[in-house]
Amino acid sequence: MIRVNKTDKKIIEILEKIRPYLNNDGGDVEFVKFEDGICYVKLKGACAGCMFADITIQNTIEEMLVSEVPEVIKVINVEEA
């Protein structure tokens, strides 16, 4: 069983608010982990290969998480190999 701490829960709640907007464009976001102030996410679907993925990470996901979850200082997209 995976244990989710308070910070993880807050991050997941914010991602749930963002998810419908990504879904509208055929994409999605998955929480991977939070470690040392960095939130790791994986963009999926249409968002994974989109030329605007970096902008989505920085201007939407990172902006919301940093402003609403004080422990988060940066968001990194974990791309599939």
C-alpha positions, 0 to 999 in steps of 0.5 A: 500500500502506498502512503500519501502524506499531507503534501502529496494530498495537497498536490493531488487535490490541485492536480485534480482541479487542473485535470479537466482542462487537460482532458478537454485537449485530450491530455492528462497529468499524473502525480509521480512523487514529491521530493526535496521541494520538487513535484514530479508529474507526467503529462499523458495523452495529447499533452505528452507530445505537445509542443506546449508541454513546457508552458503547461508545466510552468505557467499552469501546473507549477504556478498553481502548485507553488502558490497553493502548496508552500512546500513546492518550489518547482515542478518537473515533467517526467517524460517517458523514455 
